[in-house]
Amino acid sequence: MRTNPARRALALLAALSLGCSSASEVPDPTIAIVGAGASGLMAAHTLARLGYTHVTVFEQNDRVGGKVHSAGGDLPVELGAYYVAPQEVGGVVLALADELGVRYVPDSQSKFIVDANGVARSYEEHLLNTYSPEEIAAATENYVKALETFAPARASYANLHPDLTMPFDAFAKKHGFTPIAQLARSWIIGWGYGYYENVPAAYFMRLIETIVPVEAGSVKQPRYLIFPRPEGFQALWKAVAEPLDVRLSSEVTHISRSPEPGPGSIVLTINREQQLRFDRLIISAPLSAVPGFLDVTDEERDLFERVQSNRFFVTFFATTGLLSRDAWFHDHNATLDRINHVGSWGDTGLRREISPNWAVPVFVAYQIAEWDTTPEAVTETLRSDVAAAGGLLAEVLLQTEWSYFPHVSGDDLAEGFYDRVEALQGRLETYYVGSALSFETVEHTAVYARDLILAHFQDRRP
């Protein structure tokens, strides 16, 4: 029987933590972590398992989880991350949930790709509507070869194959799996990752296998797991944070580092007032925000200013006329010229009471938007998309905006952006984790944070 790699890693951490109870000549350093999202908490959790006892996590918000945000109250919904793919990377998220006793269940909602005429199709139906069985078979075979050939790039962005710096549509065409890429594109846009005409293939090759899994030589509809309401996904990160020293509403407003690292050489200013000294620093905040509070070097500034992201809206709305209880991925909006329009929407299963005897469905919609458009304009575009589908947007109940999917251009990838960032790890006793270093899913950020700690802190544990 194969052992889940995440569970092997957690077992290793458990064994190492048991060995840390004996006396050691290695001092137990003070470590500051900036950000209590998935990557920051995973770093802290891993350090704790290695035996580090002086780890403090600073979070500017009044909650943990970062882009995992489960809102409660009258509308228990996921404002951020929602799904977990069971085949995703090493299954770290699910292994953590098992370890901490946090419940997850299969997602029962059906998912379809819908065209401009409102026709919703399954994967197989969508492919057969566009391509012949022979074209599909050839594309599937080439897709499997591409996954095998470029598997190492799904683990690291350093030392990239030149093809992976190409836009994803050009990469798929070169490697002969355009039908599969087009199958995935509406899901990619629907989840906020951008347009396959201009995003480098390195990013989407890290995601696509969770969107288009292959079983027995053919592509299948993906299956997902969710953390059920009302606690939601955020319950996992609350459980991870509970035994740790996590300080909420503690914004790190400035960090200064001595050019000669040593005990207490890193000074954090919290909320513009309190100053605290630490020996080492781990930053899980967005790289593009780091120059705003860290005394960055010229190399750090040059790299971090290259990071770009998408503007991504999540809107919960009461509606009439949208009768489907499924999730729809809008293929006709999955091109760059349709930015601002709905990438996907779905019925949440919740109902909004309009009158004592009338309740209407609550849907959630996802939109990538231009940076110069207003939230009001985003809502009006949503309203028109709902109307085009035969529905009526009765009321906007909740809307949040994310700066989402940090990434760099294909030119920056080709020039070794990630090789340069990896070379920074440990300089001035500073380390970087987060989605810009891995990929904007909870699983990928958690895996990267865990692996970085094991690579740089395991041999230095107290």
N, C-alpha and C positions, 0 to 999 in steps of 0.2 A: 504494500500500500504506500502511495506517495504521501509524504508529509507536507502540509501547507508551509511554504517558506516563511510566512509571517509568524506562524506558530513556532517554527524552529528558532527564529530570531528571538521571540519572546522567551522561549525556554533557555536560550543562551544567556539572555539578560538576567533571568531568574537565577541561573547557576552562578553568574558573575556576582550578583548582588549578595548571594549567600556567602561568597568568599570574601566580601568586603568587611566582614565583622571583625576580622583579625587585625592586629596592630599593623601599621604600615608606616614606612619612612616618607611616603609621598604626602605632602600637606594637602588638606582639603580646601581648595580655593573657593573664593566667593565668586559667583557667576551671576551676571545680570542677563535676563532675556527680555528683549523689547517686543511686546506683542503676545497676546494670549489667544491667537487663532490656532488652527490645527497644527501648524508647523512649530510655533513657539511652545505649545503644550506638549507636543510629541518630543521635542528636544528636552524639555524639563522632565518628562516622564522617563525618558531613556537615561538621562543623567542620574535620576533618583535610583533607578534599577542598577546602575553601575556603582552606587554608593556615595555619590556626591550629596552632601547635606546642606550646603550653603548656596542654594539656587533660588533666586527671586525673579518672578515674572511680573513685569509692569504692563498694564493694559489701560489705555486712555478711556475706553468705554466702560460702562457699568455692568458689562456682561462678558463672558468668555465665548469663544467660538469663531470670532472673525466673520468670514463670509458664510459660516454656519449660524443661522439666526432663526430660531423657532419662536415665533411670536405666539403669545398665549391669549388669555382673555376670551372675549366673545368670538374671536376669529382665530382659532388655533391653526396657524399655517406656517409653511416654510418660506421665509423671505429670501433665503440663500440656497445653499446646497440641499439637495433632496434625495437623489438616488445614490445607491451603491451598487456597482456591478460585481457579482460574485467572482468573476474571473479577473477582476482588476488587479494588475501587478501581483503583489504577494498576498493580498487580502489582509493588510495591516489593520484597516478600520474594523473589519468584522472580528479579527482576532482580539483587538482591544475590547470590543463590545462583549465578546465571550468572557474575557478575563475579568471584566468589571461588572458583568451581569446586566448589561443594558440590552433590552429586547429589540429585535428587528424582525420584520416579517416580509414575505414576498409582496411585491407590488402587483396588485390585481388589475390595474387599469390597462386596457388595450391601447395600443399606439398605432397610428396610421399616418401615411403620407397623403396629403390632400392637394389637389390641383386647383387652378383658378376657377374651375367650374364647380368646386365643392365636392368633387368625387374623392372619397377616402379609400385608399388601397393599402393592403398589406405589403410587406417587402416583395414577396413573390409576384403579386399582382402588379406592383409598380414596375418591377424589372420587365415583366412580360409585356407590359403595355408599351414599352419603349424599345426593347431589344429582343432578338430571336433567342431561342434556347441555346443555340450554338455560340452566340456572342456572350451570353451569360456564363456558359460553362468555361469558355476561354478566359474571360475576365476573372472569374473566381479562381481558376488555376494560377493566373498571374498574380492575383492578390495574395494568395497563400505564399507564393514565392517571394513577394516583396516583404511580407511580414517576417519570413525566415531570414532573408538577406539583411534587412535593416533592423533586426531585433536588438542588436547592441545599442543602436541609437535611441531605442525606446528607454534605455536605462540611463543614458548620459548624453548631454549635448556637446560634450567635449570631443575633439577629434572627429567631427562630423564628416560623413561622406558628402562630397560636393553636391550630389543630386538632391540631398535633403535641404539644401538652401534654396531650391527652386520653389515657386508657388505650387501649392498642392495639386491644382488641376493639371499643370504641366508635368509634374512628377508622375501623376497617375496615368497620363497619356503616354509618357515615355515607357512606363513599366507595364502598360497594357491592361489596366483595370479601371478605365474611366467609368464603366457602368456601376461599379461598386462605389467609386468616389462620389458619383452623382446620387447614388442611393443614400449616402451618408450626409450629403451637404445640408439638407434641410434640418437634420438633427444638430449638426455642428452650429449652424446659425441660430437654431431654436434655443440652444443652450448658451449662446453668447460668445462663441469663440471666433467669430469673424468669418470672412468670405474666402472660399478656397481659391479664388482668383489671385489673391495677394498675400495670403499667410503662408510662410514657408512650410514645406512638407514635414520637416522635423517635428513640428508641434502636432500636426494632425495624425502622424504615424504613431504618436504616443497615445492617442485617444481612440483611433478608429476601430480597434479590435473589440472595444467595449460597446461600440455601436453596431458593428457588422461582424458578429462572431461567426466562425466557420465550424460546422460539425459534419462529419462524414462526407467531406468534399463539397458541401453546399452551404450558402449563407443562410443564417437563421435570424428570426426576430430576437433581439436581445431581451434578456430577463434581468430585472433589477430587484433590489431589496430596499426597504424603507424603514425608518424608525417611526413607529405609529404615533399619532396624536394622542393626548395633547402635549406630551413631553417633546416629541420630535427628535431630530438629529442632534440638536444642541444638548440633549440629555447626556450623550456620550462624552462631550467635552466638559460638561459640568462634573461628570464622574471622574474624568482624568484630572481635572483641576482640584478636586476636593482635598486630597492629601498634600497638595503642593502649596508653596508660599506664593500666592497670586494676589497682586494688589490692583484692585479695580479703581477706576477713576483716577489713575495715576499716569498722566501724560509725561512722557520723557521729552522735555523741551530743549535739552542740550546735553551733548556728551563730548567731553574732552579726553584725549588719550595722550599719555606721555610717549615721546619718541623712543624712550628706553623702557619697555614693559617690565613690570615687576609688581609686587604686592601693592594693591591699592592704586595702581597707575591709571585706572579708568574712572572718571568722575561723571556721574549722572546727575543732572538737575531734573527734579520731578515737580511738575506743576509750577515751574518758574521760581520755586522757593527752596525746597529741600535738596541738599546735596548729599550724595552717597557714593562711597568708593567701592570699587570691585576689582578683582584680579583679571577676569575674563568677561567677554561680551559676546552675546549671540543676538543678532538682529533678525527678526522675522517680519518687520514692517515692510511695506512695499519699497523696492529699491529706489523708485523714482522720488519717494518722499524722504529718503535718508539724508540727502544733502541739506535738508531743512533743519536737522537737529544734530547731525554728527560733524565733527571737524574732519571732513573727508580729505583724503589726499587728492592730488591731481588725477591719478589713475582711477580712483573710486568715482570722482565726479564725472570724468569722461565716460565711464561705463554706465553709470546709473542714469545719466541724462539721455541715454540712447533708448531706454525702456519706454515703450508705448503701451496703451491699453485701450479697451473698448468701453464705451458708455452703454450701460446695460440696465434696462428698466424691468422691474417685476411688478405687475399690477393685478390686484384682486378686485373683481368687479361683479356686481349683480347683473344678471342678464335675463332676458326673455327671448325665445326664438332659437337659441342654440340648444338643441335637444340632445346632442350626443354626450354620453358620459365618458367618452374616451379622451385621449390626448391626440391632438392633431398637429403635425409638423407641415408647415405651409411651404411646399416646394416652389410655388410661384413667387414667393418672396425671398428665395434663397440666393439672390444675386445682389451685387453691390449697388446697382441702380435702385433697389427696393429697400435701401436702408431706411429706418424709422418704422417700417411696417412690421406687423406681427410675424415673428419667426415660428412661434408655437403657442398653443393654448390648450387648456384642458379643464374639465369639470373637477372641482376639488371634492365633490361629495357633500359640501356644506350647502346650507340654504339660508337665504336672507328673507326675513319676514317683512313683507311690504305692507300687509294689513293683517288683522286678526285671523283671517281665513285664507291668506294668500302668501306663499313663500316661493321665491324664485332661486334658481341655481346660482352658485358662486363659482366663477371661473377664474383661472389665473392665466395671464398672458405675459410673454417674454418678448422684448424688443431691443435690438441694437439701434442706438440713435446717434445722429450726428452731434458733435460737441457744441455746435452753435444753435441747436434747436432748444426750445423751452419744454419743461415738463407738460405744460398745457398743450403744446403742439403734439407731443407724443401721445397724450390722451386722446386728442382729436383724431389722430391717425388710427389709433385703436378703435375708436368709435366708428370710423368709416369702414374699417376692416370687418368689424362685427356686423355692420349693416349690409356689407357686400355678401356676407354669409347668411343673410336672412334673419339676423338677430337685432336686438336693441340693447345697447349699454344703458342699463337703468340707473346704476350708481357705482362710482369708484369708491371702494371700501378702504383700500390700503395700497400705497405705492411706495416703492423704495428704488433708489438708484445706486448702482455699483460702478466703481472703476474696476473693470473686470479684464481678466486674461492678460496679464503683463507679458510682453514678448518683445522681440526685436526684429528688425528687417532681415531679409535674406542676405543683403550685403553685409550687415553686421555679423550674421552667423558665419558667412564665408571668411570674414576677417578675424575669426577666432574670438568672438565676444565671450563665449562660455569658458574657453580655455583661459582667458585673462581673468575672469571672475574666480574660477577655481584656484588660480595662482594667488588670489588675495586671501584665501581661507587661512586663518591663523596669524596673518600679519597684524602686528600691534595687538595681539591676543584677541582679535575680532573675527567672528564667523558669521556667515550669512545663510539663512534658510528662507523658505517661502516659495510661493507659486512661480515667481519669476525665474527661480533656479531649477524648477522641475516642470510643472504644468498645473493649470488651474483646475485641479480636482482635489478633493480632500485626501484621497488615497495617495496621489502622487506627492503632494506636499508632505504628508506624514512619512512616507517612505524615504524621501530625501533627507528630512530632518533626522530621522532615526539613523540612517546610514552615515550621515555626516558626523553625528556624535560618536558612533562606534569607530569611525575612522580616525577621529582626532582626539578623542577623550578616553577611549578604552584603556590604552597603555599608560595613561597618566592618572588613572583613577586613584582615589585616596585609599 
